[in-house]
Amino acid sequence: MSKDEEFEAEVKRNIDGLAADRDLQALSRVWVREITPHRYAYNFRWMGRPIIQFPQDMIAMQEIIWSVRPDVVIETGVAHGGSLVYYASLLELVGNGRVIGVDIEIRPHNRAAIESHPMAKRIDLVEGSSTSDAVLKRVRELAAGCNTGVVVLDSNHTHDHVLAELRAYAEFVSVGSYCVVMDTIVEDMPAGFFPERPWTLGNNPKTAVKAFLQDDTRFEIDPLVPAKLLITVAPDGYVKRVR
């Protein structure tokens, strides 16, 4: 066994140990619960744009993009555009690929900041409901000719909407790649934890993932990604296309 193989074997043992440590996994959920009211995810920027994600999940996305080398990354939910810029910068380093950002409303100041950013050359913006026929038609046009794709779902977090997105965007996920469903953590939080939002315990991205997987056997949850991250908004949300 080479030194690299020995290192990879050690890392695998580490991750398996983390996955099996239920107390540590539960403690990590408690940590997420306690920092959520402080809007921890709002604290970080990528190349000047607010990213509104946990750094740990963004490291996982970097690993996925480097491994898959996608022709296209599609993200629903644009906000300030930081994650679009992040994915575009990774594709710039890889030397290939475009990012498609979809949102029901792209506010003018955010659009202006994204379109004037150095990474704008790799970003396309689509405004409208992510599950509408018109938006899906436009996304298909922009993704035409792409053989490998990664999808990130991070818009409306209700069960029905996320399930509709999963069904609509599954076609863009290549075998061996991922559809990453953000904010599945809602299911692990107390009922009513998000009083100003329609999503809550029993009505959220994680319940949508479970419903989706009952019907589409091409996909499986990759449990090792959130297990190794510990701090993540996407437990059971790293959904891998395996066939």
Residue pairs with C-beta under 8 A, 6 or more apart in sequence:
1 9
14 228
15 224
15 227
15 228
16 224
18 24
18 25
18 227
18 228
18 230
19 25
19 223
19 224
19 227
19 228
24 230
25 227
25 230
28 230
28 231
28 232
29 185
29 188
29 235
31 231
32 185
32 188
32 231
32 232
32 233
33 188
33 189
33 190
33 193
36 189
36 193
40 54
41 52
41 53
41 54
41 233
42 50
42 52
44 50
44 51
44 52
44 53
44 55
44 82
45 51
45 82
46 58
46 82
46 83
46 85
46 86
46 89
47 82
47 85
47 86
47 89
47 117
47 118
47 119
48 85
48 117
49 80
49 81
49 82
49 85
49 113
49 114
49 117
50 79
50 80
50 82
51 58
51 80
51 82
51 83
51 85
51 86
52 79
52 80
52 82
52 83
53 82
53 83
53 182
53 233
54 231
54 232
54 233
56 229
56 230
56 231
56 232
57 180
57 182
57 229
57 232
57 233
57 234
58 83
58 86
59 229
60 180
60 225
60 229
60 232
60 238
61 86
61 87
61 90
61 152
61 180
62 90
64 150
64 177
64 178
64 180
65 73
65 87
65 90
65 91
65 94
65 150
66 90
66 94
68 148
68 150
68 174
68 176
68 177
68 178
69 94
69 96
69 97
69 148
70 91
70 97
70 146
70 148
70 149
70 150
70 174
70 177
71 96
71 97
71 98
71 143
71 145
71 146
71 147
71 148
71 149
72 97
72 98
72 99
72 100
72 142
72 143
72 146
72 148
72 149
72 150
72 172
73 87
73 91
73 97
73 98
73 99
73 100
73 149
73 150
73 151
73 152
74 99
74 100
74 102
74 139
74 143
74 149
74 150
74 151
74 152
74 169
74 172
75 83
75 84
75 87
75 99
75 100
75 101
75 102
75 151
75 152
75 153
75 154
76 102
76 103
76 130
76 152
76 153
76 154
76 155
76 165
76 169
77 102
77 103
77 152
77 153
77 154
77 155
77 182
78 84
78 101
78 102
78 103
78 106
78 110
78 114
78 125
79 103
79 110
80 110
80 113
81 101
81 110
81 113
81 114
81 117
81 123
83 152
83 154
84 99
84 101
84 114
84 119
84 123
85 114
85 117
85 119
85 123
87 99
87 152
88 98
88 99
88 119
88 120
88 122
88 123
89 119
91 97
91 98
91 99
91 122
92 119
92 122
97 122
98 122
98 123
98 124
98 142
98 146
99 122
99 123
99 124
100 123
100 124
100 125
100 126
100 139
100 142
100 143
101 114
101 123
101 124
101 125
101 126
102 125
102 126
102 127
102 128
102 130
102 135
102 139
102 155
103 125
103 126
103 127
103 130
103 155
104 127
104 128
104 129
104 130
104 155
104 156
105 127
106 125
106 127
111 125
114 120
114 123
114 125
115 123
115 125
117 123
124 142
126 135
126 138
126 139
126 142
128 134
128 135
128 138
129 135
130 155
130 165
130 168
130 169
131 161
131 164
131 165
131 168
136 168
139 172
143 149
143 172
146 172
147 174
148 174
148 177
149 172
149 173
149 174
149 177
150 173
150 177
150 178
150 179
150 180
151 169
151 170
151 172
151 173
151 178
151 179
151 180
152 179
152 180
152 182
153 162
153 165
153 166
153 169
153 179
153 180
153 181
153 182
153 205
154 182
154 183
155 161
155 165
156 162
157 182
157 183
157 186
157 197
157 199
157 204
157 205
158 198
158 199
158 203
158 204
159 199
159 202
159 203
159 204
159 205
159 207
159 208
159 211
160 208
161 208
162 181
162 204
162 205
162 208
162 209
163 208
163 211
163 212
166 179
166 181
166 208
166 209
166 212
166 216
166 239
167 212
167 216
169 179
170 179
170 216
170 218
170 219
170 241
173 179
173 219
173 241
174 241
175 241
175 242
175 243
176 240
176 241
176 242
177 240
177 241
178 222
178 238
178 239
178 240
178 241
179 219
179 239
179 241
180 234
180 237
180 238
180 239
181 205
181 206
181 208
181 209
181 234
181 237
181 239
182 205
182 233
182 234
182 237
183 199
183 204
183 205
183 233
183 234
183 237
184 204
184 205
184 206
184 209
184 233
184 234
184 235
184 236
184 237
185 206
185 232
185 233
185 234
185 235
186 193
186 194
186 199
186 200
186 201
186 204
186 205
186 206
187 201
187 202
187 204
187 205
187 206
187 207
188 206
188 235
189 201
190 201
191 200
191 201
191 202
192 200
192 201
193 200
193 201
194 200
199 205
205 237
206 235
206 236
206 237
209 221
209 236
209 237
209 239
210 236
212 219
212 239
213 219
213 220
213 221
213 239
217 243
218 241
218 242
218 243
219 239
219 240
219 241
219 242
220 239
220 240
220 242
221 236
221 238
221 239
221 240
222 238
222 239
222 240
223 236
225 232
225 238
226 232
226 234
226 235
226 236
226 237
226 238
